[in-house]
Amino acid sequence: MTAALPYANGLLHLGHLAGAYLPADIYVRYQRAKKRDILFLCGSDEHGVAITVTAEKEKITPQAVVDRYHSLNKASFEEFGMSFDNYSRTSLPLHHKTSQEFFAEFHRRGVLKEKEEQQLYCEKDKMFLADRYVEGTCPNCKYPEARGDQCENCGTWLNQTELIEPKCKICGTTPIVRTTSHWYFPLGQFQTRLEAYIKERSERDGWKENVLRYCASWFKEGLQDRAVTRDLSWGVPVPVAGYESKVLYVWFDAVLGYISSGKEWAGRTPNPDAWKDFWLGPDTKYVAFIGKDNVVFHCIVFPAMLMAWNDAGREQYVLPENVPANEFLNFEGQKFSKSRGWGIDLQNFLNHFPADPLRYTLAVNLPESRDSDFYMKDFQARTNNELADILGNFINRTLAFTEKNFGGKVPAAGTLSERDREMIRTIAEAPGTVGGLYERYKFRDGVIESMNLARAANKYFNDSQPWKTLKADPGQCATTLNICLQVVRSLAIIYEPVIPAIALRMWGTLGLEGTPSAAGWESAAALGLQSGHQLNKAEILVAKIEDEAIDPIVKSLSEPPVQEVPKQAPEVKPLITLDDFKKVELKLAKVIAAERVPKSEKLLKIQVEIGSEKRQVVAGIAQHYKPEDLVGKLIVVVANLQPAKLMGQESQGMLLAATDSAGKLAVLTVADSLESGAPIK
């Protein structure tokens, strides 16, 4: 298993965790509990222009930049509970050697193409300008701050010579165009094979629809040759005579960091070639966890590179069996933005709160199929209402009751009632249900099902009323507590992938040795505690988060930074057909009631009438409208939108609104006295 190499140019934030790292760790921990032979690899991506730009701004060396962020992010990962087998870095000599071997092999066999091309050159700074060293006006949307490789406003990929009025970002002068030479990887030659590869793997292991859509869009455009070298001083030196002043393009060397990380891991074992058992093993299953912005590199570019290497017929690298990319996580309703200072980094978060409640809250909000949001108040509510009140309370009351009434030992079970048998069946089914979801990369659903076991156990405890049967039917009371303790053991195993520190404490509270995962995933289905087994004293497993701990952070976020507004044209959307538009069902709806969503500063819960049908719509407009301002109005809603949950409230549609460049919002209303339910044509 690999997780995307984080760029060593800044601190990790919560969006990074939800995109790639937490789902990868849940999957790996689950597979380890299944007793499978796992190698979990990651490391810092330490080359590229962004590193040199930061170094120049801070007047330090690129190595100093990556040393700082590698150390900080590695420590944050460890505190967060990431269970990497190896966390490497691409500035290591071992990685340079691995990358150069791939380039040299492709060069020797004639895979690469040498091309002369026009590139911008700064006469004042005496250097060719890499993409982020040049800025100009986008030829597509006229945005004046487009980079030399891409316009961030309209998303168009650019050749830097296409920029209008380009400027060197170092000195501000206008560069000239000069001829330079670079080596290219013929990605287009692999398109047919890549399409067949993705189709075959998708049918076999169920690739996500969002990943398949991203790949299809690249194939539709047609894959083109990609430059493997660039004019830069920081990176892996090109091992070809005449190219001493150039380095390998970071896209080429970064993905090879997974292989060099495996080699580094093997170097610490008795067998330095142990990495080959994984990377070159014909029975290896390779899963690459990434965010959606990395789909092209892991589904198309990296597999093509491995295909090109394997074509030599010697070492045969395994290709990804699946690339379960997640969408983006937003923070308090807005995108994480380093430039605007919006968001919270992992290191800062962990200075205030423990890791496991964060892992849990992120897990139940993973952006698996579409962008999702992280709210501090939701984090507090999930911690208090679910981890503390459902999971923690069940475990504490079970252990405390046993300690008080059975001497802290597992009581023997007697004759089973139908309620007892039903709870035992629920225990037996839980690991298969949760594990099946994890196998299909449905981590959010798996975590929800894990909490459902705790909910069922709480209900079982309440319905069994052991405080009454303690005197009226001691045998039944003993049976109830025996089964409840069995559930605690099962919960520790099932929850270990998600909240490993809490699960280990659960395990220790039961007086069990080792770890939950060592017991094995399937053992969670069994009644593994023997009667008479000595338990440890009950303890509070999850501390609640009080308002005074969360409010200062929420208050600091109450004034979000001003959104960056394009200076010229807005994003240009692709044209759609009339049939595309007809798929959206717009109808008039009359607002019959509205109220604020508890614990949310942004959401309103709106009851609407669409003809004879009544629905609930949740909208993020509370900062612009009072609930009473909407009642009686005719608004426009998307009537055929799949329901979604926001802050625990189901939204059965979406209302239409407009915002201007200053962030002012207005709900679209209809003044005419038309009937609700009228279609918008």
Long-range contacts (C-beta under 8 A, 24 or more apart in sequence): 1-27, 1-28, 1-31, 1-38, 1-39, 1-40, 1-41, 1-286, 1-287, 1-288, 1-289, 2-40, 2-41, 2-42, 2-258, 2-261, 2-286, 2-287, 2-288, 2-289, 3-40, 3-41, 3-42, 3-84, 3-289, 3-290, 4-42, 4-288, 4-289, 4-290, 4-291, 4-294, 4-298, 5-42, 5-43, 5-44, 5-45, 5-90, 5-254, 5-257, 5-258, 6-42, 6-44, 6-45, 6-73, 7-44, 7-45, 7-48, 7-50, 8-44, 8-45, 8-46, 8-51, 8-65, 8-66, 8-69, 8-70, 8-73, 8-89, 9-50, 9-51, 9-54, 9-65, 9-66, 9-69, 10-69, 10-338, 11-69, 11-72, 11-73, 11-76, 11-345, 11-346, 11-347, 11-348, 12-73, 12-76, 12-77, 12-345, 12-346, 12-347, 13-331, 13-336, 13-343, 13-344, 13-345, 13-346, 14-329, 14-331, 14-336, 14-343, 14-344, 14-346, 14-349, 14-358, 14-362, 14-374, 15-291, 15-328, 15-329, 15-330, 15-331, 15-336, 15-343, 16-291, 16-346, 17-80, 17-329, 17-346, 17-358, 17-362, 18-326, 18-329, 18-362, 18-365, 18-366, 18-367, 18-372, 18-374, 19-290, 19-291, 19-292, 19-325, 19-326, 19-327, 19-328, 19-329, 19-367, 20-289, 20-290, 20-291, 20-294, 20-325, 20-326, 21-77, 21-80, 21-82, 21-289, 22-359, 22-362, 22-363, 22-366, 22-443, 23-289, 23-324, 23-326, 23-366, 23-368, 23-441, 23-443, 24-289, 25-81, 25-82, 25-83, 25-497, 26-363, 26-438, 26-443, 26-446, 26-447, 26-497, 26-498, 27-287, 27-289, 27-438, 27-441, 27-443, 27-497, 28-83, 28-497, 29-83, 29-496, 29-497, 29-500, 29-517, 30-435, 30-438, 30-497, 30-521, 32-83, 32-517, 33-493, 33-496, 33-497, 33-516, 33-517, 33-520, 33-521, 34-435, 34-520, 34-521, 34-522, 35-520, 35-521, 38-85, 39-85, 39-262, 39-265, 39-275, 39-278, 40-83, 40-84, 40-85, 40-86, 41-84, 41-85, 41-86, 41-88, 41-258, 41-261, 41-262, 41-265, 42-77, 42-82, 42-84, 42-86, 42-87, 42-88, 42-261, 43-86, 43-87, 43-88, 43-89, 43-90, 43-257, 43-260, 43-261, 44-69, 44-70, 44-73, 44-74, 44-87, 44-88, 44-89, 44-90, 44-91, 45-90, 45-250, 45-254, 45-257, 46-70, 46-89, 46-90, 46-91, 47-90, 47-91, 47-234, 47-235, 47-236, 47-247, 47-248, 47-250, 47-253, 47-254, 48-234, 48-235, 48-250, 49-130, 49-131, 49-132, 49-133, 49-232, 49-250, 50-132, 51-234, 52-232, 52-233, 52-234, 53-132, 53-133, 53-169, 55-234, 56-170, 62-234, 63-91, 66-91, 72-347, 75-347, 76-345, 76-346, 76-347, 76-350, 79-350, 79-355, 80-346, 80-350, 80-355, 80-358, 80-359, 81-355, 81-356, 81-359, 81-500, 81-501, 83-500, 85-265, 86-261, 86-262, 86-264, 86-265, 87-261, 88-257, 88-260, 88-261, 88-264, 88-265, 90-236, 90-253, 90-254, 90-257, 90-260, 92-260, 92-264, 94-260, 94-263, 94-264, 94-267, 95-236, 95-253, 95-256, 95-257, 95-260, 96-236, 96-237, 97-260, 98-256, 98-259, 98-260, 98-263, 99-236, 99-248, 99-252, 99-253, 99-256, 99-260, 100-236, 100-237, 100-239, 100-248, 102-252, 102-256, 102-305, 102-309, 103-183, 103-228, 103-238, 103-239, 103-240, 103-248, 103-252, 104-239, 104-240, 105-309, 105-312, 106-185, 106-228, 106-308, 106-309, 107-183, 107-239, 107-240, 109-312, 111-185, 111-186, 111-308, 112-183, 112-184, 112-185, 112-186, 112-228, 113-183, 113-184, 113-186, 113-225, 114-181, 114-182, 114-183, 114-184, 115-181, 115-182, 115-183, 115-184, 115-225, 116-179, 116-180, 116-181, 117-179, 117-180, 117-181, 117-182, 118-161, 118-177, 118-178, 118-179, 119-160, 119-161, 119-177, 119-178, 119-179, 119-180, 119-231, 120-148, 120-160, 120-161, 120-166, 120-168, 120-175, 120-176, 120-177, 120-178, 121-175, 121-176, 121-177, 121-178, 122-168, 122-170, 122-171, 122-173, 122-175, 123-173, 123-175, 123-176, 124-168, 124-171, 124-173, 125-168, 125-170, 125-171, 127-231, 128-178, 128-180, 128-231, 129-160, 129-168, 129-169, 129-175, 130-230, 130-231, 130-232, 131-160, 132-169, 133-168, 133-169, 133-170, 134-160, 134-163, 134-166, 134-167, 134-168, 134-169, 134-175, 135-163, 135-166, 135-167, 135-169, 136-163, 136-164, 136-165, 136-166, 136-167, 137-163, 137-164, 137-165, 137-568, 138-163, 138-164, 139-163, 139-164, 140-572, 141-566, 141-568, 141-569, 141-570, 141-571, 141-572, 142-568, 142-569, 143-566, 143-567, 143-568, 143-569, 144-567, 144-568, 145-567, 153-566, 153-568, 153-569, 153-570, 153-571, 154-569, 154-571, 154-572, 155-571, 180-231, 182-227, 182-228, 182-229, 182-230, 182-246, 183-227, 183-228, 183-229, 183-238, 183-240, 183-243, 184-225, 184-226, 184-227, 184-228, 185-225, 185-226, 185-228, 185-252, 185-304, 185-305, 185-308, 186-225, 187-223, 187-224, 187-225, 187-226, 187-300, 187-301, 187-304, 188-222, 188-223, 188-224, 188-225, 190-223, 190-304, 190-307, 190-308, 191-219, 191-222, 191-223, 193-304, 193-307, 194-219, 194-223, 194-300, 194-303, 194-304, 194-307, 195-219, 197-303, 197-307, 197-319, 198-299, 201-319, 201-320, 201-321, 201-322, 204-321, 205-321, 205-322, 206-322, 206-440, 206-441, 207-322, 207-323, 207-324, 208-324, 208-325, 208-368, 208-369, 208-441, 209-369, 210-292, 210-325, 210-327, 210-369, 210-370, 211-292, 211-295, 211-299, 211-323, 211-324, 211-325, 214-292, 214-295, 214-296, 214-299, 214-325, 215-295, 215-296, 215-299, 215-300, 218-296, 218-300, 223-300, 226-251, 226-301, 228-252, 251-297, 251-301, 252-305, 254-297, 255-297, 255-298, 255-301, 255-302, 255-305, 256-305, 258-288, 259-317, 276-315, 278-318, 279-317, 279-318, 280-315, 280-316, 280-317, 280-318, 281-318, 282-316, 282-318, 284-318, 285-318, 285-321, 286-318, 286-319, 286-320, 286-321, 287-320, 287-321, 287-322, 287-323, 287-324, 288-320, 288-322, 288-323, 289-323, 289-324, 289-325, 290-323, 290-325, 290-326, 291-325, 291-326, 291-327, 291-328, 292-325, 292-326, 292-327, 292-328, 294-325, 295-323, 295-325, 298-323, 298-325, 299-323, 322-441, 324-441, 326-366, 326-367, 326-368, 327-367, 327-368, 327-369, 327-370, 327-371, 327-372, 328-367, 328-371, 329-362, 329-365, 329-366, 329-367, 329-371, 329-372, 329-373, 329-374, 330-371, 330-372, 330-373, 330-374, 331-373, 331-374, 332-373, 332-374, 332-375, 332-376, 332-557, 332-560, 332-602, 333-373, 333-375, 333-602, 333-620, 334-560, 334-563, 337-561, 337-564, 339-564, 340-561, 340-562, 340-563, 340-564, 341-561, 342-560, 342-561, 344-553, 352-549, 352-553, 353-379, 353-545, 353-549, 354-501, 355-501, 356-387, 356-499, 356-500, 356-501, 356-502, 356-542, 357-382, 357-383, 357-387, 357-499, 357-542, 357-545, 359-498, 359-499, 360-386, 360-387, 360-447, 360-498, 360-499, 363-443, 363-444, 363-447, 363-498, 364-444, 364-447, 364-448, 365-444, 366-443, 366-444, 368-441, 368-442, 368-443, 368-444, 375-600, 375-647, 376-550, 376-553, 376-554, 376-557, 377-550, 377-554, 377-599, 377-600, 378-599, 378-647, 379-545, 379-550, 380-545, 380-547, 380-550, 380-599, 381-599, 381-648, 383-542, 383-544, 383-545, 384-544, 384-545, 386-451, 387-499, 387-502, 387-542, 388-542, 388-543, 388-544, 390-451, 390-454, 390-455, 390-458, 391-451, 391-454, 391-491, 391-495, 391-541, 391-542, 392-540, 392-541, 392-542, 393-458, 394-454, 394-457, 394-458, 394-461, 394-484, 394-487, 394-488, 395-488, 395-491, 395-506, 395-509, 395-538, 395-541, 396-538, 396-539, 396-540, 396-541, 397-461, 398-461, 398-481, 398-484, 398-485, 398-487, 398-488, 399-485, 399-488, 399-509, 399-535, 399-537, 399-538, 400-538, 401-466, 401-467, 401-481, 402-481, 402-485, 402-535, 403-535, 403-537, 403-538, 405-470, 405-477, 405-481, 406-478, 406-481, 408-534, 408-535, 408-536, 408-537, 409-531, 409-532, 409-533, 409-534, 409-535, 410-481, 410-482, 410-485, 410-529, 410-530, 410-531, 410-532, 410-533, 410-535, 411-477, 411-478, 411-479, 411-481, 411-482, 411-531, 412-478, 412-482, 412-531, 412-532, 413-478, 413-479, 413-482, 413-483, 413-531, 414-475, 414-476, 414-478, 414-479, 415-475, 415-479, 416-479, 417-476, 417-479, 419-460, 419-463, 419-464, 420-479, 420-480, 420-483, 423-456, 423-457, 423-460, 423-483, 423-487, 424-483, 424-486, 424-527, 426-453, 426-456, 427-453, 427-483, 427-486, 427-487, 427-490, 427-524, 427-525, 427-527, 428-525, 428-526, 429-525, 430-490, 430-494, 430-524, 430-525, 431-490, 431-493, 431-494, 431-521, 431-522, 431-524, 431-525, 432-525, 434-494, 435-521, 438-497, 447-498, 450-491, 450-494, 450-495, 450-498, 453-487, 453-490, 453-491, 453-494, 454-487, 454-491, 457-484, 457-487, 457-491, 460-484, 460-487, 482-527, 482-529, 482-531, 483-527, 485-510, 485-529, 485-535, 486-527, 486-528, 486-529, 489-524, 489-528, 489-529, 490-524, 490-525, 492-516, 493-517, 493-519, 493-520, 493-521, 493-523, 493-524, 494-524, 502-541, 502-542, 505-539, 505-541, 506-541, 508-536, 509-535, 509-536, 509-537, 509-538, 509-539, 509-541, 510-535, 510-536, 511-535, 511-536, 558-601, 562-663, 563-663, 565-661, 583-640, 584-638, 584-640, 585-638, 585-639, 585-640, 585-679, 586-636, 586-637, 586-638, 586-639, 586-656, 586-679, 586-680, 587-611, 587-636, 587-637, 587-639, 587-676, 587-677, 587-678, 587-679, 587-680, 588-634, 588-635, 588-636, 588-637, 588-670, 588-674, 588-675, 588-676, 588-677, 588-678, 588-680, 589-615, 589-617, 589-634, 589-635, 589-636, 589-637, 589-639, 589-653, 589-655, 589-676, 589-677, 590-632, 590-633, 590-634, 590-635, 590-676, 591-630, 591-631, 591-632, 591-633, 591-635, 592-631, 593-631, 594-627, 594-628, 594-630, 594-631, 595-627, 596-622, 596-627, 597-622, 597-646, 597-647, 597-649, 598-647, 599-647, 600-647, 603-646, 603-647, 603-649, 604-630, 605-649, 606-630, 606-655, 608-635, 608-637, 608-653, 608-676, 609-676, 609-677, 610-637, 610-639, 610-653, 610-676, 610-677, 611-675, 611-676, 611-677, 612-677, 613-677, 615-652, 615-653, 616-649, 616-650, 616-651, 616-652, 617-651, 617-652, 617-653, 617-654, 617-655, 618-646, 618-647, 618-649, 618-650, 618-651, 619-651, 619-654, 619-655, 619-657, 621-655, 621-657, 621-665, 621-667, 624-664, 624-665, 624-666, 625-667, 630-667, 633-667, 633-669, 634-669, 634-670, 634-671, 634-672, 634-674, 634-676, 635-667, 635-668, 635-669, 635-670, 636-668, 636-669, 636-670, 636-680
